[in-house]
Amino acid sequence: MMINTHEQEKKQFMRLFREQGLDRFDERFQVLEAFLQLDHHVSHAEIVTQLKKNGIRLNDEFVISSMEHLCRFGFASKVEFDGGEPLYEHRHLGIHHDHMICTKCGTILEFKDEALEKQQQKVAKEYGFHMLQHRMEIYGLCSACMAKRQKLVLLHKAKQGEKLKVKQLEAGRQMQLRISSMGLKIGDELEVVSNGFGGQVVIATGETRLVIGSGMAQKIWVEPVDTSADASKNGHADHSPDPESIRVLLCDMRAGQEGTIVRVSGESTLRRRLLEMGINRGTRVYVEKYAPLKDPVELVVKGYHISLRVEEAAHILLENVTTRKDKK
């Protein structure tokens, strides 16, 4: 289905660009073809690399210019996450999605949720606002990064926006007294307002902001607060994403789940090996089990049992994820 969509876009490209009389048409078409070969969010440098793999050499300025035209005519969208470099993603007409971005490894997850879309429309209507377009970006840590992370971390390693609880003070008496005098004690919950400016960490406890120096932050052990569990207890957990609409990485799936592959990324050698194993777009994959240390993961693909390292599974994106009740 995606291949047919790409063919349609190539035909529309030919019609629109010829109508507009743009120069170097053939070379711009080569940029489009290279872009369509890349399924993830890509930089112009990655497009240049793909062009070289196709035996084509075009300079950066021309590729950027061509991508700007693709954005102008609606073949691509240009996005910048958290002030990072500009990235390009495919723009399929009539299809909208939002993003979750891991602030540690940079993984970008696409998702869509009809309940959220309706809620946004409802809010806009209540304010008398006519919504033309919107974009949602959720920043945090992906499950792969969370799995690698220790339960307890030092405050100076915490990420902006995290909600944490003070668990332990690894400090001498004088330092403990200083921390206590600031109004911070074991058991207190806090939010990281900012981290990284001159080594200082700005936190909020209730409505009070505190600036913690680098030396002090390296003495305070904290653990994440499970805000999702608290929301459920308070009755504020509204709509969970539709499992048939959300897209997840294979490394984030649980044993007993299966899904349909929509994208296989990674460097050419890894991607080619995965494709040779039968891991390609449209294939249904079942997660049979994880090894005792959670790596590797055992899969069933086209009736065959295969093993993948978790870091390899992180390059495989799936949708229509469901849990099979006939297998554990």
TAPEBEL-V49403 format. One line per field, one symbol per residue. burial: b if it has 24 or more other C-alpha atoms within 12 Angstrom, else e. A space follows every 50 residues. Layout:
burial = ???
//
This chain:
burial = eeeeebeebbeebbeebeeeeeeeeebbbbbbbbbbbbbbbbbbbbbbbb beeeeeebeeeebbebbbbbbeeebbbbbebeeeeebbbbbeeeebbbbb bbbeeebbbbbbbeeeeeeeeeeeeeeeeeeeeeeeeebbbbbbeeeeee eebbbbbbbbebbbbbbbbeeeeeeeeebeeeebeeebbbbbbbbeeeeb bbbbbeeeebbbbeebbbbbbbbbbeeeeeeeeeeeeeeeeebebbbbbb bbbbbbbbbbbbbbbbeeeebeebeeebbbbbbbbbbbbbeeeeeebbbb beeeebbbebbbbbbbbbbbbbeeeeee
//
